[in-house]
Amino acid sequence: MDSDSTNPNPKKVRSGEDFDILIGFLGFWALVLFVLTAFLEVTGKPALLPAMILLAVVLAIWGMVRLRKRLPPRRAGRSG
């Protein structure tokens, strides 16, 4: 018996896990862009483009987290 057969809406749970993966991916790039922007600012080089991309990534993370809160919690690792 498949574990998804007991779940009333496996597609909705799956999409929640996909959101978690995407939030983690965006979080990694936000950290990279933050370090790059800080380095460029400290060295006196132009940092407007990395800062604008960082803003877009942070806003995307914020939106994804808000959408993720509406989905059910992850069920990975639970038995029964």
C-alpha positions as CSV (number, residue, x, y, z in Angstrom):
1,M,0.0,0.0,0.0
2,D,1.3,3.4,-1.0
3,S,1.7,6.0,1.8
4,D,0.1,8.6,-0.4
5,S,-3.1,6.6,-0.6
6,T,-4.0,7.6,2.9
7,N,-3.5,11.2,2.2
8,P,-6.6,13.0,1.0
9,N,-4.8,15.4,-1.3
10,P,-1.2,14.3,-2.0
11,K,-0.7,16.9,-4.7
12,K,-1.3,19.7,-2.2
13,V,1.3,18.2,0.2
14,R,3.7,17.7,-2.6
15,S,3.4,21.4,-3.7
16,G,4.2,22.4,-0.1
17,E,7.4,20.4,-0.2
18,D,8.2,22.0,-3.6
19,F,7.8,25.4,-1.9
20,D,10.3,24.4,0.8
21,I,12.9,23.4,-1.8
22,L,12.4,26.6,-3.8
23,I,12.6,28.7,-0.6
24,G,15.9,27.0,0.3
25,F,17.3,27.5,-3.3
26,L,16.4,31.2,-3.2
27,G,17.8,31.5,0.3
28,F,21.1,30.2,-0.8
29,W,21.3,32.7,-3.7
30,A,20.2,35.5,-1.4
31,L,23.2,34.7,0.9
32,V,25.6,34.7,-2.1
33,L,24.2,38.0,-3.4
34,F,24.4,39.5,0.1
35,V,28.1,38.6,0.5
36,L,28.8,39.9,-3.1
37,T,27.0,43.1,-2.5
38,A,28.7,43.7,0.8
39,F,32.1,43.0,-0.7
40,L,31.4,45.4,-3.6
41,E,30.3,48.1,-1.2
42,V,33.3,47.7,1.0
43,T,35.7,47.8,-1.9
44,G,34.0,50.9,-3.5
45,K,32.9,49.2,-6.7
46,P,29.4,49.6,-8.2
47,A,27.0,47.4,-6.4
48,L,23.6,48.6,-7.6
49,L,22.8,45.6,-9.9
50,P,23.7,42.9,-7.3
51,A,21.7,44.9,-4.7
52,M,18.7,45.1,-7.0
53,I,18.8,41.4,-7.7
54,L,19.2,40.7,-4.0
55,L,16.1,42.8,-3.4
56,A,14.1,40.8,-6.0
57,V,15.3,37.5,-4.4
58,V,14.4,38.6,-0.9
59,L,10.9,39.7,-2.1
60,A,10.5,36.4,-3.8
61,I,11.4,34.6,-0.6
62,W,9.0,36.7,1.4
63,G,6.2,35.9,-1.1
64,M,7.0,32.2,-1.1
65,V,7.0,32.0,2.7
66,R,3.6,33.7,2.8
67,L,2.2,31.3,0.2
68,R,3.8,28.3,2.0
69,K,2.0,29.2,5.3
70,R,-1.3,28.4,3.5
71,L,-0.3,24.9,2.6
72,P,-0.3,21.9,5.0
73,P,2.8,21.0,7.0
74,R,5.3,18.5,5.6
75,R,4.6,14.9,6.5
76,A,8.0,13.4,5.6
77,G,9.4,11.2,8.4
78,R,6.1,10.6,10.1
79,S,4.9,7.0,10.4
80,G,1.3,6.1,10.3
